[in-house]
Amino acid sequence: MFELNPSHLPDALTQHAIMLFVAAVLGYIIGYVSHQRTINQLTNELAGMERVHPIERQTPVDAAPVVQRTDEEAVLIRIQSRSKALDFERIGYAGPDDADNLRFIEGINPMVERRLHAAGMYRFSQLAHLTPDDVYLLNEILEFFPGRVLRDNWVGQAKTLLQNR
């Protein structure tokens, strides 16, 4: 019987290899031409945009000077802006002129004291008037790991320092 199986031909492997090579070359050429058209189209579109706004391109712009801030300065600015959430009417207002040395409280080092000052907390009396909700909020504002203010008992230490004055 007649059998149609091209794999039994003596040069079948060569024919398959040639067809694969031709398909690969044609795919490469079609892809190359397609991408060249896209590149030319986008280049023309960009050139058209530059022609539309020549005045904007030629007018120099006076840029504001770039201010380099350290990470700590950026944190202090964030703390200062978020500290408005605290109820200073109840806690009390204070400023740098009448500040207590908050480093007497265990767990407050110079960096933490700077953060507290940025949040508007300068006196032991302010810390002593914090409610549990305020403690949670202050912990979030100061960007500490959860529970630090409560764990170090800043409120209790501040009350003790106020009594021992």
RAZIHU-V381241 format. One line per field, one symbol per residue. burial: I if it has 16 or more other ideal C-beta (glycine too) atoms within 10 Angstrom, else O. A space follows every 50 residues. Layout:
burial = ???
This chain:
burial = OOOOOOOOOOOOOOOOOOOOOOOOOOOOOOOOOOOOOOOOOOOOOOOOOO OOOOOOOOOOOOOOOOOOOOOOOOIIOOIOOIIOOIOOOOIIOIOOOOOI OIOOIOOIOOOIIOIIIIIIIIIIOIIIIIOOOIIOIIIOIIOIOOOOII OIOIIOIIIOIOOOO
